[in-house]
């Protein structure tokens, strides 16, 4: 997959999930081991 394809997927992911609240797209665009890291929130270790 090219860098441009990755950028397009990331943009679609952000627009759909954060922009429109369409969480169903996560199953389509994210891998099974997808993790979100928010540096301002405490992490489980």
CHARMM-style PDB file with segment names, atoms N, HN, CA, C and O in Angstrom:
ATOM      1  N   UNK     1       0.849  -1.170   0.000  1.00  0.00      PROA
ATOM      2  CA  UNK     1       0.000   0.000   0.000  1.00  0.00      PROA
ATOM      3  C   UNK     1       0.896   1.234   0.000  1.00  0.00      PROA
ATOM      4  O   UNK     1       1.872   1.303   0.747  1.00  0.00      PROA
ATOM      5  N   UNK     2       0.564   2.188  -0.825  1.00  0.00      PROA
ATOM      6  HN  UNK     2      -0.229   2.132  -1.432  1.00  0.00      PROA
ATOM      7  CA  UNK     2       1.389   3.381  -0.945  1.00  0.00      PROA
ATOM      8  C   UNK     2       1.122   4.368   0.189  1.00  0.00      PROA
ATOM      9  O   UNK     2       0.119   4.264   0.896  1.00  0.00      PROA
ATOM     10  N   UNK     3       2.019   5.312   0.349  1.00  0.00      PROA
ATOM     11  HN  UNK     3       2.834   5.396  -0.225  1.00  0.00      PROA
ATOM     12  CA  UNK     3       1.844   6.355   1.361  1.00  0.00      PROA
ATOM     13  C   UNK     3       0.578   7.167   1.066  1.00  0.00      PROA
ATOM     14  O   UNK     3      -0.136   7.562   1.988  1.00  0.00      PROA
ATOM     15  N   UNK     4       0.308   7.411  -0.192  1.00  0.00      PROA
ATOM     16  HN  UNK     4       0.888   7.090  -0.941  1.00  0.00      PROA
ATOM     17  CA  UNK     4      -0.893   8.167  -0.555  1.00  0.00      PROA
ATOM     18  C   UNK     4      -2.161   7.402  -0.184  1.00  0.00      PROA
ATOM     19  O   UNK     4      -3.124   7.995   0.302  1.00  0.00      PROA
ATOM     20  N   UNK     5      -2.165   6.098  -0.408  1.00  0.00      PROA
ATOM     21  HN  UNK     5      -1.382   5.616  -0.802  1.00  0.00      PROA
ATOM     22  CA  UNK     5      -3.323   5.283  -0.022  1.00  0.00      PROA
ATOM     23  C   UNK     5      -3.521   5.307   1.492  1.00  0.00      PROA
ATOM     24  O   UNK     5      -4.653   5.396   1.968  1.00  0.00      PROA
ATOM     25  N   UNK     6      -2.427   5.228   2.250  1.00  0.00      PROA
ATOM     26  HN  UNK     6      -1.507   5.156   1.864  1.00  0.00      PROA
ATOM     27  CA  UNK     6      -2.519   5.302   3.707  1.00  0.00      PROA
ATOM     28  C   UNK     6      -3.106   6.634   4.155  1.00  0.00      PROA
ATOM     29  O   UNK     6      -3.939   6.675   5.061  1.00  0.00      PROA
ATOM     30  N   UNK     7      -2.672   7.727   3.522  1.00  0.00      PROA
ATOM     31  HN  UNK     7      -1.996   7.694   2.787  1.00  0.00      PROA
ATOM     32  CA  UNK     7      -3.201   9.049   3.863  1.00  0.00      PROA
ATOM     33  C   UNK     7      -4.691   9.143   3.583  1.00  0.00      PROA
ATOM     34  O   UNK     7      -5.441   9.716   4.373  1.00  0.00      PROA
ATOM     35  N   UNK     8      -5.119   8.581   2.458  1.00  0.00      PROA
ATOM     36  HN  UNK     8      -4.510   8.115   1.817  1.00  0.00      PROA
ATOM     37  CA  UNK     8      -6.536   8.614   2.097  1.00  0.00      PROA
ATOM     38  C   UNK     8      -7.382   7.813   3.088  1.00  0.00      PROA
ATOM     39  O   UNK     8      -8.477   8.237   3.457  1.00  0.00      PROA
ATOM     40  N   UNK     9      -6.878   6.667   3.514  1.00  0.00      PROA
ATOM     41  HN  UNK     9      -5.988   6.323   3.214  1.00  0.00      PROA
ATOM     42  CA  UNK     9      -7.589   5.854   4.496  1.00  0.00      PROA
ATOM     43  C   UNK     9      -7.660   6.579   5.834  1.00  0.00      PROA
ATOM     44  O   UNK     9      -8.709   6.592   6.479  1.00  0.00      PROA
ATOM     45  N   UNK    10      -6.551   7.183   6.254  1.00  0.00      PROA
ATOM     46  HN  UNK    10      -5.700   7.173   5.730  1.00  0.00      PROA
ATOM     47  CA  UNK    10      -6.533   7.921   7.522  1.00  0.00      PROA
ATOM     48  C   UNK    10      -7.513   9.090   7.476  1.00  0.00      PROA
ATOM     49  O   UNK    10      -8.227   9.339   8.448  1.00  0.00      PROA
ATOM     50  N   UNK    11      -7.550   9.801   6.365  1.00  0.00      PROA
ATOM     51  HN  UNK    11      -6.970   9.599   5.576  1.00  0.00      PROA
ATOM     52  CA  UNK    11      -8.480  10.913   6.224  1.00  0.00      PROA
ATOM     53  C   UNK    11      -9.925  10.431   6.278  1.00  0.00      PROA
ATOM     54  O   UNK    11     -10.757  11.028   6.961  1.00  0.00      PROA
ATOM     55  N   UNK    12     -10.219   9.367   5.570  1.00  0.00      PROA
ATOM     56  HN  UNK    12      -9.543   8.882   5.015  1.00  0.00      PROA
ATOM     57  CA  UNK    12     -11.574   8.804   5.587  1.00  0.00      PROA
ATOM     58  C   UNK    12     -11.946   8.352   6.993  1.00  0.00      PROA
ATOM     59  O   UNK    12     -13.067   8.583   7.446  1.00  0.00      PROA
ATOM     60  N   UNK    13     -11.010   7.710   7.683  1.00  0.00      PROA
ATOM     61  HN  UNK    13     -10.099   7.523   7.316  1.00  0.00      PROA
ATOM     62  CA  UNK    13     -11.242   7.249   9.054  1.00  0.00      PROA
ATOM     63  C   UNK    13     -11.612   8.427   9.954  1.00  0.00      PROA
ATOM     64  O   UNK    13     -12.600   8.369  10.685  1.00  0.00      PROA
ATOM     65  N   UNK    14     -10.819   9.491   9.898  1.00  0.00      PROA
ATOM     66  HN  UNK    14     -10.016   9.538   9.304  1.00  0.00      PROA
ATOM     67  CA  UNK    14     -11.066  10.670  10.742  1.00  0.00      PROA
ATOM     68  C   UNK    14     -12.389  11.340  10.399  1.00  0.00      PROA
ATOM     69  O   UNK    14     -13.160  11.688  11.293  1.00  0.00      PROA
ATOM     70  N   UNK    15     -12.651  11.517   9.132  1.00  0.00      PROA
ATOM     71  HN  UNK    15     -12.025  11.234   8.406  1.00  0.00      PROA
ATOM     72  CA  UNK    15     -13.891  12.168   8.715  1.00  0.00      PROA
ATOM     73  C   UNK    15     -15.120  11.372   9.150  1.00  0.00      PROA
ATOM     74  O   UNK    15     -16.107  11.942   9.612  1.00  0.00      PROA
ATOM     75  N   UNK    16     -15.051  10.066   8.998  1.00  0.00      PROA
ATOM     76  HN  UNK    16     -14.249   9.603   8.622  1.00  0.00      PROA
ATOM     77  CA  UNK    16     -16.202   9.232   9.313  1.00  0.00      PROA
ATOM     78  C   UNK    16     -16.410   9.047  10.820  1.00  0.00      PROA
ATOM     79  O   UNK    16     -17.536   9.136  11.311  1.00  0.00      PROA
ATOM     80  N   UNK    17     -15.329   8.792  11.542  1.00  0.00      PROA
ATOM     81  HN  UNK    17     -14.415   8.719  11.144  1.00  0.00      PROA
ATOM     82  CA  UNK    17     -15.484   8.507  12.978  1.00  0.00      PROA
ATOM     83  C   UNK    17     -15.644   9.780  13.787  1.00  0.00      PROA
ATOM     84  O   UNK    17     -16.657   9.953  14.464  1.00  0.00      PROA
ATOM     85  N   UNK    18     -14.675  10.668  13.732  1.00  0.00      PROA
ATOM     86  HN  UNK    18     -13.852  10.527  13.182  1.00  0.00      PROA
ATOM     87  CA  UNK    18     -14.726  11.881  14.544  1.00  0.00      PROA
ATOM     88  C   UNK    18     -15.658  12.911  13.945  1.00  0.00      PROA
ATOM     89  O   UNK    18     -16.373  13.598  14.676  1.00  0.00      PROA
ATOM     90  N   UNK    19     -15.664  13.030  12.645  1.00  0.00      PROA
ATOM     91  HN  UNK    19     -15.084  12.472  12.051  1.00  0.00      PROA
ATOM     92  CA  UNK    19     -16.473  14.054  12.001  1.00  0.00      PROA
ATOM     93  C   UNK    19     -17.958  13.741  11.954  1.00  0.00      PROA
ATOM     94  O   UNK    19     -18.792  14.618  12.183  1.00  0.00      PROA
ATOM     95  N   UNK    20     -18.287  12.486  11.656  1.00  0.00      PROA
ATOM     96  HN  UNK    20     -17.610  11.774  11.470  1.00  0.00      PROA
ATOM     97  CA  UNK    20     -19.690  12.107  11.470  1.00  0.00      PROA
ATOM     98  C   UNK    20     -20.204  11.135  12.521  1.00  0.00      PROA
ATOM     99  O   UNK    20     -21.396  10.830  12.541  1.00  0.00      PROA
ATOM    100  N   UNK    21     -19.333  10.644  13.392  1.00  0.00      PROA
ATOM    101  HN  UNK    21     -18.365  10.892  13.376  1.00  0.00      PROA
ATOM    102  CA  UNK    21     -19.755   9.696  14.428  1.00  0.00      PROA
ATOM    103  C   UNK    21     -20.094   8.323  13.883  1.00  0.00      PROA
ATOM    104  O   UNK    21     -20.806   7.560  14.536  1.00  0.00      PROA
ATOM    105  N   UNK    22     -19.601   7.995  12.703  1.00  0.00      PROA
ATOM    106  HN  UNK    22     -19.022   8.615  12.173  1.00  0.00      PROA
ATOM    107  CA  UNK    22     -19.881   6.711  12.067  1.00  0.00      PROA
ATOM    108  C   UNK    22     -18.858   5.673  12.526  1.00  0.00      PROA
ATOM    109  O   UNK    22     -17.845   5.458  11.861  1.00  0.00      PROA
ATOM    110  N   UNK    23     -19.125   5.034  13.657  1.00  0.00      PROA
ATOM    111  HN  UNK    23     -19.948   5.208  14.198  1.00  0.00      PROA
ATOM    112  CA  UNK    23     -18.174   4.072  14.207  1.00  0.00      PROA
ATOM    113  C   UNK    23     -18.173   2.740  13.463  1.00  0.00      PROA
ATOM    114  O   UNK    23     -17.256   1.937  13.641  1.00  0.00      PROA
ATOM    115  N   UNK    24     -19.174   2.495  12.643  1.00  0.00      PROA
ATOM    116  HN  UNK    24     -19.918   3.147  12.499  1.00  0.00      PROA
ATOM    117  CA  UNK    24     -19.224   1.250  11.874  1.00  0.00      PROA
ATOM    118  C   UNK    24     -18.057   1.152  10.899  1.00  0.00      PROA
ATOM    119  O   UNK    24     -17.651   0.052  10.525  1.00  0.00      PROA
ATOM    120  N   UNK    25     -17.514   2.296  10.484  1.00  0.00      PROA
ATOM    121  HN  UNK    25     -17.844   3.190  10.787  1.00  0.00      PROA
ATOM    122  CA  UNK    25     -16.415   2.299   9.529  1.00  0.00      PROA
ATOM    123  C   UNK    25     -15.114   1.772  10.151  1.00  0.00      PROA
ATOM    124  O   UNK    25     -14.193   1.405   9.421  1.00  0.00      PROA
ATOM    125  N   UNK    26     -15.028   1.731  11.464  1.00  0.00      PROA
ATOM    126  HN  UNK    26     -15.776   2.029  12.057  1.00  0.00      PROA
ATOM    127  CA  UNK    26     -13.818   1.229  12.125  1.00  0.00      PROA
ATOM    128  C   UNK    26     -13.544  -0.212  11.705  1.00  0.00      PROA
ATOM    129  O   UNK    26     -12.400  -0.562  11.416  1.00  0.00      PROA
ATOM    130  N   UNK    27     -14.566  -1.040  11.667  1.00  0.00      PROA
ATOM    131  HN  UNK    27     -15.495  -0.756  11.901  1.00  0.00      PROA
ATOM    132  CA  UNK    27     -14.386  -2.435  11.251  1.00  0.00      PROA
ATOM    133  C   UNK    27     -13.885  -2.541   9.818  1.00  0.00      PROA
ATOM    134  O   UNK    27     -13.150  -3.468   9.478  1.00  0.00      PROA
ATOM    135  N   UNK    28     -14.276  -1.608   8.996  1.00  0.00      PROA
ATOM    136  HN  UNK    28     -14.873  -0.855   9.272  1.00  0.00      PROA
ATOM    137  CA  UNK    28     -13.873  -1.630   7.583  1.00  0.00      PROA
ATOM    138  C   UNK    28     -12.440  -1.130   7.380  1.00  0.00      PROA
ATOM    139  O   UNK    28     -11.703  -1.678   6.559  1.00  0.00      PROA
ATOM    140  N   UNK    29     -12.044  -0.093   8.122  1.00  0.00      PROA
ATOM    141  HN  UNK    29     -12.642   0.352   8.788  1.00  0.00      PROA
ATOM    142  CA  UNK    29     -10.776   0.575   7.840  1.00  0.00      PROA
ATOM    143  C   UNK    29      -9.635   0.221   8.784  1.00  0.00      PROA
ATOM    144  O   UNK    29      -8.472   0.398   8.421  1.00  0.00      PROA
ATOM    145  N   UNK    30      -9.928  -0.268   9.973  1.00  0.00      PROA
ATOM    146  HN  UNK    30     -10.873  -0.411  10.267  1.00  0.00      PROA
ATOM    147  CA  UNK    30      -8.880  -0.540  10.960  1.00  0.00      PROA
ATOM    148  C   UNK    30      -8.551  -2.024  11.020  1.00  0.00      PROA
ATOM    149  O   UNK    30      -9.404  -2.872  10.761  1.00  0.00      PROA
ATOM    150  N   UNK    31      -7.309  -2.326  11.364  1.00  0.00      PROA
ATOM    151  HN  UNK    31      -6.616  -1.637  11.575  1.00  0.00      PROA
ATOM    152  CA  UNK    31      -6.899  -3.715  11.518  1.00  0.00      PROA
ATOM    153  C   UNK    31      -7.402  -4.251  12.859  1.00  0.00      PROA
ATOM    154  O   UNK    31      -7.845  -3.484  13.713  1.00  0.00      PROA
ATOM    155  N   UNK    32      -7.331  -5.549  13.033  1.00  0.00      PROA
ATOM    156  HN  UNK    32      -6.971  -6.173  12.339  1.00  0.00      PROA
ATOM    157  CA  UNK    32      -7.812  -6.184  14.261  1.00  0.00      PROA
ATOM    158  C   UNK    32      -7.032  -5.746  15.498  1.00  0.00      PROA
ATOM    159  O   UNK    32      -7.573  -5.765  16.603  1.00  0.00      PROA
ATOM    160  N   UNK    33      -5.779  -5.357  15.328  1.00  0.00      PROA
ATOM    161  HN  UNK    33      -5.340  -5.342  14.430  1.00  0.00      PROA
ATOM    162  CA  UNK    33      -4.958  -4.955  16.472  1.00  0.00      PROA
ATOM    163  C   UNK    33      -4.827  -3.429  16.595  1.00  0.00      PROA
ATOM    164  O   UNK    33      -3.869  -2.933  17.188  1.00  0.00      PROA
ATOM    165  N   UNK    34      -5.770  -2.705  16.045  1.00  0.00      PROA
ATOM    166  HN  UNK    34      -6.548  -3.108  15.564  1.00  0.00      PROA
ATOM    167  CA  UNK    34      -5.777  -1.244  16.087  1.00  0.00      PROA
ATOM    168  C   UNK    34      -5.877  -0.751  17.531  1.00  0.00      PROA
ATOM    169  O   UNK    34      -6.701  -1.241  18.303  1.00  0.00      PROA
ATOM    170  N   UNK    35      -5.040   0.214  17.890  1.00  0.00      PROA
ATOM    171  HN  UNK    35      -4.370   0.613  17.263  1.00  0.00      PROA
ATOM    172  CA  UNK    35      -5.065   0.822  19.216  1.00  0.00      PROA
ATOM    173  C   UNK    35      -5.007   2.336  19.068  1.00  0.00      PROA
ATOM    174  O   UNK    35      -4.360   2.869  18.167  1.00  0.00      PROA
ATOM    175  N   UNK    36      -5.692   3.006  19.967  1.00  0.00      PROA
ATOM    176  HN  UNK    36      -6.218   2.573  20.699  1.00  0.00      PROA
ATOM    177  CA  UNK    36      -5.670   4.463  19.995  1.00  0.00      PROA
ATOM    178  C   UNK    36      -4.926   4.881  21.246  1.00  0.00      PROA
ATOM    179  O   UNK    36      -5.173   4.362  22.335  1.00  0.00      PROA
ATOM    180  N   UNK    37      -4.023   5.814  21.081  1.00  0.00      PROA
ATOM    181  HN  UNK    37      -3.822   6.235  20.197  1.00  0.00      PROA
ATOM    182  CA  UNK    37      -3.239   6.312  22.202  1.00  0.00      PROA
ATOM    183  C   UNK    37      -3.487   7.804  22.346  1.00  0.00      PROA
ATOM    184  O   UNK    37      -3.248   8.580  21.420  1.00  0.00      PROA
ATOM    185  N   UNK    38      -3.966   8.191  23.507  1.00  0.00      PROA
ATOM    186  HN  UNK    38      -4.160   7.561  24.259  1.00  0.00      PROA
ATOM    187  CA  UNK    38      -4.176   9.598  23.823  1.00  0.00      PROA
ATOM    188  C   UNK    38      -3.177   9.983  24.909  1.00  0.00      PROA
ATOM    189  O   UNK    38      -3.340   9.567  26.056  1.00  0.00      PROA
ATOM    190  N   UNK    39      -2.163  10.754  24.590  1.00  0.00      PROA
ATOM    191  HN  UNK    39      -2.030  11.092  23.658  1.00  0.00      PROA
ATOM    192  CA  UNK    39      -1.099  11.055  25.550  1.00  0.00      PROA
ATOM    193  C   UNK    39      -1.576  11.792  26.801  1.00  0.00      PROA
ATOM    194  O   UNK    39      -0.888  11.759  27.822  1.00  0.00      PROA
ATOM    195  N   UNK    40      -2.723  12.450  26.752  1.00  0.00      PROA
ATOM    196  HN  UNK    40      -3.282  12.476  25.922  1.00  0.00      PROA
ATOM    197  CA  UNK    40      -3.185  13.178  27.940  1.00  0.00      PROA
ATOM    198  C   UNK    40      -3.975  12.299  28.913  1.00  0.00      PROA
ATOM    199  O   UNK    40      -4.271  12.724  30.029  1.00  0.00      PROA
ATOM    200  N   UNK    41      -4.313  11.088  28.501  1.00  0.00      PROA
ATOM    201  HN  UNK    41      -4.072  10.742  27.594  1.00  0.00      PROA
ATOM    202  CA  UNK    41      -5.069  10.185  29.356  1.00  0.00      PROA
ATOM    203  C   UNK    41      -4.125   9.143  29.974  1.00  0.00      PROA
ATOM    204  O   UNK    41      -3.154   8.732  29.338  1.00  0.00      PROA
ATOM    205  N   UNK    42      -4.409   8.717  31.211  1.00  0.00      PROA
ATOM    206  HN  UNK    42      -5.197   9.051  31.727  1.00  0.00      PROA
ATOM    207  CA  UNK    42      -3.556   7.671  31.808  1.00  0.00      PROA
ATOM    208  C   UNK    42      -3.700   6.360  31.033  1.00  0.00      PROA
ATOM    209  O   UNK    42      -4.778   6.035  30.537  1.00  0.00      PROA
ATOM    210  N   UNK    43      -2.615   5.627  30.940  1.00  0.00      PROA
ATOM    211  HN  UNK    43      -1.740   5.892  31.344  1.00  0.00      PROA
ATOM    212  CA  UNK    43      -2.602   4.358  30.216  1.00  0.00      PROA
ATOM    213  C   UNK    43      -2.598   3.191  31.202  1.00  0.00      PROA
ATOM    214  O   UNK    43      -1.987   3.269  32.268  1.00  0.00      PROA
ATOM    215  N   UNK    44      -3.278   2.121  30.840  1.00  0.00      PROA
ATOM    216  HN  UNK    44      -3.775   2.057  29.975  1.00  0.00      PROA
ATOM    217  CA  UNK    44      -3.213   0.883  31.638  1.00  0.00      PROA
ATOM    218  C   UNK    44      -1.887   0.197  31.352  1.00  0.00      PROA
ATOM    219  O   UNK    44      -1.561  -0.063  30.194  1.00  0.00      PROA
ATOM    220  N   UNK    45      -1.135  -0.092  32.375  1.00  0.00      PROA
ATOM    221  HN  UNK    45      -1.400   0.120  33.315  1.00  0.00      PROA
ATOM    222  CA  UNK    45       0.141  -0.766  32.164  1.00  0.00      PROA
ATOM    223  C   UNK    45       0.152  -2.105  32.848  1.00  0.00      PROA
ATOM    224  OT1 UNK    45       1.148  -2.825  32.782  1.00  0.00      PROA
TER     225      UNK     45
END
